[in-house]
Each structure stands twice: as structure tokens, then as C-alpha cells.
Amino acid sequence: GNDINGTTSGTITVNIGQKYKSTLLGVYGGGNKASITTATKGVYVNLLQNADVEYAFNGGMAADLQSSGTTDTTRAIYLQGGYAKNIFGGSDSSGTVTASHVYIQSGTATNVFGGNDIGGVTNTSNVSVKGGTVENVYGGGYQATTTASNVSLTGGTVTNGFGGGNAANVTNSSITLAGSNTSNIYGGSNQQGTVTKS
């Protein structure tokens, strides 16, 4: 995305670790204090076989990630190999996310969040685990609020699946197990946070 304001009208595609070992502290699909609006056609972050990432966000740094609605999948982050410690469907310290989409297809992740990191709000989060190995899957954010979360576990291996967040509020959470090798499933959040309906 852009750095401090501005609008991108085309499609943003970020590919990490496609050919060579790529070790990064942070990866953002969105901008730095520059929101993604509905004028942007698409925002895609792909973490590939040679990726080694500490933090990966489909959203931006203190920025909105807007889309046309909950079924709009043109904002998405994919794990398709490699390793990521923390994956977020939303943004980091602030920003409103209309709808997040996180797809875990292969590779390894420690924490996967449908929502934001420490601030802002995600209106609707969608996390789909179809393969790979994940220690913790959260429908919500790390400390940031999510209105509605949807977690689907249909493949791969998951140690802990949470419909809620880590230490975060979620109004309505949904988590479905249909094929993943999953040790523990919780409708609520992990350390703290209020989940109204699960």
C-alpha cells in the first residue's frame, strides 16, 4: 500500500519467499497510515515456501482495510508454505477492517488471527485452515475487537482453535471442525475477552 495517505486503485499482490529464503520482521498488504478503500481492486499477501516471517498483515500499519462487504474475498492473506509466527487478517495498531480472509493451505504458523493485532476493529473475520500446521488459530484479534468471527478447520493440524481472540472481545463467534486434526476447540477467547454468542 501507500505511505501516509494516498489511494491505490489497482491490485496489490505481495509475494514472500517465492524463490529465495525471505526472512522478514513485518509484511503488510495495506499501507502505512494510508487506508485501503473500496477503490482498490484487490489486496493479496502470499507467504510461500521460502518465507520466514515474524508478523504478516493483510491490512496496514494503523490503516483501514475496506471492502464491499462480508462476501468480498478480494482482501486475503495466504500461507502456502514456509513459516510465519503471527498472521493477521486485519491491521496492526488501529484501523477498521470490513471483512478479513485468512487461508492456511500449507506451511507452519504459530498464531493465526482473523482480526487485528492490538487496536482497531474487524467487522467480520474469516479463517480457513485447509492444510499445514498451526499451533493457535483465533477467529478474533490479539487484543483488538471483532464483531463476527468465522473459523473453518477442514484440514491440516491445529493444536488450539478459538472462535474468539487471544485477549480480545468478539460479539459472535463461530468455529467449525470438519476434517482438521485438532487437539482443542474453544468457542470463546484465550487469556481474556468477552464473547457474547458462540
Summary of the structure (lengths in Angstrom):
residues: 198
radius of gyration: 14.9
end to end distance: 34.5
largest distance: 44.7
contacts: 892
relative contact order: 0.12
helix: 0%
strand: 57%
